[in-house]
Amino acid sequence: MLDLTQLRSFVAVEQMGSFTLAAERLGLGQSTVSQHIQRLETELGRKLLARDTHRVVLTGDGEALLGHARQMLSIEGEVRQLFAGNSLRGSLRLGVSEDFVTSQLPDVLEDFVRSHPSVDLELTVALSGVLYEMQDNGDLDLVLAKRRLGDSRGKLVYREPLVWLARDPDRIRKLAGPLPLIAFPTPSVTRAVALEALRRQQMPWRIVCTCGSLSGLTAAARAGMGVLVQPKSMAPAGLLETAPGWLPVLEDVEFVLVPRKGADQLLVKALSDDILAKVRGPRSS
């Protein structure tokens, strides 16, 4: 019988890409998490994790174990909830900003659903401004989205810088005419920050591609159409940051949690606590 505590540490390291962040997430010491992994590897007689230049990654045997580990932890969670007198039940409408979905959200949702199998989550993905409008209309119970500096709305999760990105920044810089910009439509926090920065520097620009989907914007940027603004830790693969001094410095953005008054406060608190405990800013190895 494999040790579920060791499996939990294994899954946490895979999710966070770091022994340090996994230990913080589990409330354990880094040495304890390392011991869990070592004992699991000894038990199976296989190497499960390896470190590349940026983070800890799974080996082939680690990939083979991961799905089974998640299933075993999920079954454990269901059994615990079955016999828990105060298990949470009901539905929760969660709104998440477009760019956050592809980063840390899957890990948070996986753990929440495992711990609260009787809670139904309804997920809406949209621009931050759209999510706030939906919440004001009573359509969302909890929103995880961006806000600009100075905005007091919501509870701060973390803050990080915005960066200019392009497939080939040097080529874009040598182009004649206004700066070609790839951007979300309004209301978009990143769009507003970028345009205000360009106006302050009196740099001419033109919108060459507008799309409400990050995958669409990323495709346009990878095609070399122009520059894209994104939070630094969410920079899509295949795009490079522009060199300092060419484009204006962008202000930071903040990711926040905003609950709706009148929502089920027990459900909102449970998911909010999970997000605050597990979501981090730019990751380190």
ABEGO torsion letter per residue (X at the ends): XBBAAAAAAAAAAAAAGBAAAAAAAAGBBAAAAAAAAAAAAAAAGBBABBBBAABBBBBAAAAAAAAAAAAAAAAAAAAAAAABAABBBEBBBBBBBAAAAABAAAAAAAAAAAABAABBBBBBBBBAAAAAAAAAAGABABBBBBBBBGBABEBBABBBBBBBBBABAAAAAABBEBBBBBBBBOBBAAAAAAAAAAAAAGBBBBBABBBABAAAAAAAAAAGAEBBBBBAAABBBGBBBBBBGABBBBBBBBBBBBBBBGBBAAAAAAAAAAAAAABBBBBBX
